[in-house]
Amino acid sequence: MDQRSRMMQEGLDRLDLDALVGWRTEELVMLAGCFPHFGASLCLFTKADGPVIYTPAHEPEVSLAKTARRRVYQPASEAPWASLRSLLQEDLQKLGLREGRVGIAGDQGKHALPGNAAETPPLTEAVVHQLLKPLTVCADANIDSLWTEMFLYKTEADVAGIQLANTVAAEGIKRFYQLAGAGRSEAEVAGQVEAAIQSQTGRAGCRSARAWAFVQAGEHAAQAGMFSRSSGTLLAQGDMVVLELATCVDGYWSDLTRTAVVGTPNPAQQALLDAVRSAQSAAIAVVCAGITHADVDRAARQVLEERGFGAAFSHATGHHVGFRYHDAGPMLAPGSTARLHEGMVITIEPGAYGPAGGARFEENVLVTEDGCVVLSPQSLTA
């Protein structure tokens, strides 16, 4: 039995549940290592048998976990879920699950995308409830807490997936530094970064790679603490350029930011870059199991305040990452008293934005018992 299955079964015992049902993309990745392409798969995780994945017949084999049992249903245009409902009812009857003892997580409002990300996935919460009838499912705060606990802790397999996402993202970062020169548009650079990452599909154990790159230069870089976007604006000599980069590899996510200067930084720009890098280093240095989220934020914020950039730091120092671009869980922000635990993966991303431009550097960090391990390509920061 793998780490995740042991954790899930312990959680089911604690809440006196027979099973959990997941269908959102990050739930399938977390429960069974399955990254759905069509967003029409469902996982039934039972205390007795672990995960069973129900997928449409046309789901690509490359999307499927090698460890979970698979049940295949046949979608039909007139009754798209009839075959799935039949399979579920058959299995639910065999398992003898108790009324109200099957748990479903509440909707947190944002979710990871399936491989076919151009449309909203067809399998919705309302459909799932209908598929499970006449069995009544349970959805309450305790179940939501269990899901969040599961998402916050990354197993060895999860860490390997997040590490691969960071390794693949490094190809895009290399491309960013190669192209961050005068005369190219923000959108052109962003597109090339995404292409460099997607081209890694099929290489080095990567089955599926996608990226969302945002490049902001000049006065747009000074706005990079508020939003991320790429425009047709051309990069010009002397511009500070911020890359915000989300990368999804086989269902695992990295979230990275880099900053460049077109040409040689002027003294004000160099001071800004040095301050942000130092703030990030200070925050990473204090990360360990037991420290609060606010303590990490304080370490970064103190450096920026000492360097005169305190008012220019307009967001939190970081967040949880891995199953989504922004995982569930508390932010690394002032007042956040929750403590870090071994096995969490967080971002460290202090930034400062103002007249000199904008700068942010972001790493993905695994919390260990007595420190942390940086999973992202730190060598690619200049």
MIZA-551429 format. One record per residue (C-alpha): x, y, z; residue in one letter. Coordinates in steps of 0.1 Angstrom, whole numbers, plus 5000, padded with zeros to 4 digits. Example, Ala and Ser with C-alpha at 12.3 -4.5 7.8 and 13.67 -1.06 7.14 Angstrom:
2
512349555078a 513749895071s 
//
This chain:
382
500050005000m 501450344991d 501750655013q 498650825000r 496450515004s 497550475040r 496750835047m 493350815031m 492450505050q 493450655083e 491350965074g 488350745066l 488750565099d 488950895118r 485651025102l 483950685102d 483550695065l 483350395041d 484550585010a 485350914994l 484451024959v 486651254938g 486151374902w 487851724901r 491251704884t 493351764915e 491351504934e 492051234908l 495751324908v 495951324946m 493751004951l 495150784924a 497850964903g 495450984874c 495551304853f 492351304832p 492251444797h 488551484793f 487351574828g 484851294827a 486551044851s 485550964887l 487450794915c 485750594943l 488250544971f 487050284996t 488450185029k 488449825018a 489749844982d 491550174978g 491050374945p 488950264916v 488950494885i 485950514863y 486850654829t 485150704795p 486250454769a 488050724748h 490250844777e 493850824765p 495850544782e 498650784788v 496350974812s 495750684835l 497450574867a 499250244866k 498350154902t 494650214903a 492049964891r 490150104861r 486450064851r 485450174816v 482150324808y 480650394773q 479350754769p 476250804747a 474951124731s 471451074744e 472350944779a 475951034785p 476150904821w 473950594819a 476850344815s 478750514843l 475750504866r 475250134859s 478850054868l 478750264900l 475450114911q 476849764906e 479949834926d 478250024953l 475849734959q 478749484960k 480649704985l 477749745008g 478550105016l 476550265045r 474050535039e 475550875045g 479050725049r 480450825015v 482151165015g 482351434989i 484451754993a 482652084990g 483452314960d 486352534969q 485652764940g 488752704919k 490152384905h 492952244883a 492252194847l 492151854829p 494351794799g 491551914775n 491452254791a 489652454764a 486252394780e 484652344814t 484751964823p 481451794818p 481351604851l 479951834877t 478951804913e 475251794905a 475951504880v 477951314906v 475151334932h 472751204907q 475050914897l 475350804933l 471550794941k 469850634959p 472850644982l 473050965002t 476451115003v 477951315031c 479451665026a 480451865057d 483252065072a 485051765086n 485251605051i 486451935037d 489151945064s 490251595055l 490551685018w 492551995026t 494851795049e 495451545021m 496151814996f 498652005019l 500751695025y 502751574995k 503951204994t 507251104979e 505451034946a 503851374947d 507151544953v 508651364924a 505851484902g 506251844914i 510051824909q 509451704873l 507152004867a 509852234880n 512452064858t 510352104827v 509552464836a 513252534836a 513252494799e 510852774796g 512852994820i 515952934799k 514053054769r 512753364787f 516353474795y 517353404759q 514553624744l 514153904770a 515654164746g 514654484730a 512254464700g 510254154710r 506754184723s 505654054757e 503253814740a 505953684717e 508353604746v 505453444766a 504453224736g 508053104731q 508253014768v 505152814766e 506352644734a 509652544751a 507752374779i 505152204758q 507852064735s 509051864765q 505951634762t 507251284756g 510651344769r 512351244802a 509251074816g 506951364809c 503651244793r 501951584792s 503351934796a 501452264794r 502352614805a 500752954811w 503353224808a 502853594814f 505453854805v 505254214817q 507854474808a 508554844817g 505555004833e 503654674830h 506354514853a 505454774879a 501954634879q 503054264882a 502154254918g 498454314910m 497854094880f 499553884853s 499053954815r 500953964783s 500354234757s 501754334723g 503954594739t 507654574727l 510454524752l 512754824752a 516254884764q 516354944802g 513054764808d 512554544838m 510754224827v 508753994849v 507853634839l 505053464858e 504953104849l 502452824857a 503452474845t 501452154846c 503151824840v 501151504843d 498751674867g 501351834890y 502052204891w 504952444896s 504552814900d 507653024893l 508553384887t 511753534873r 512853894865t 515254024839a 516554364827v 516854444791v 520554564790g 522454654822t 520454744853p 520755094865n 521555154902p 517855184912a 516954864894q 519954674908q 519054784943a 515454654937l 516754324923l 519154274952d 516554354978a 514054104964v 516653834961r 517753894996s 514253885009a 513653554992q 516853405006s 515853525041a 512453355038a 513853035025i 516453025053a 513753015080v 511452745064v 511152435085c 508552215101a 506852395130g 507352755119i 504152965112t 503253085077h 503453445091a 507053385103d 508153305068v 506353615055d 507953825082r 511453715073a 510953835037a 509054155046r 511654265071q 514454265045v 512354465021l 511454715048e 515054755058e 516054815021r 513255085018g 510854864997f 508454765024g 505554965010a 506354824975a 505654464987f 501954434979s 501154064983h 501853755004a 505153585005t 503753264992g 501152984991h 500852604988h 501352454954v 501552114936g 498051974930f 496952314916r 498652634905y 497452764939h 496752484963d 494152494991a 495552605024g 496652925042p 498753195026m 502253285038l 500953625049a 500853845080p 498653705107g 498653345093s 499153145125t 498952795108a 502252605111r 504252445083l 504652065085h 507051825069e 505851725034g 504252055025m 505252234993v 505052614992i 506152904971t 508453174983i 507853484961e 508553824976p 508354114952g 508454484950a 506954724925y 507355094919g 508955374898p 512055164891a 509854884877g 508854554892g 510754254904a 509753914918r 511553584922f 509653274931e 510752924941e 508952604950n 510152464984v 509552135001l 509352165039v 511451915058t 511751845095e 514752075100d 514652295069g 513652275033c 514652164998v 514252404969v 512652214940l 512952484914s 515852574892p 517652834913q 520552864890s 518353024864l 517853354882t 520153594864a 
//
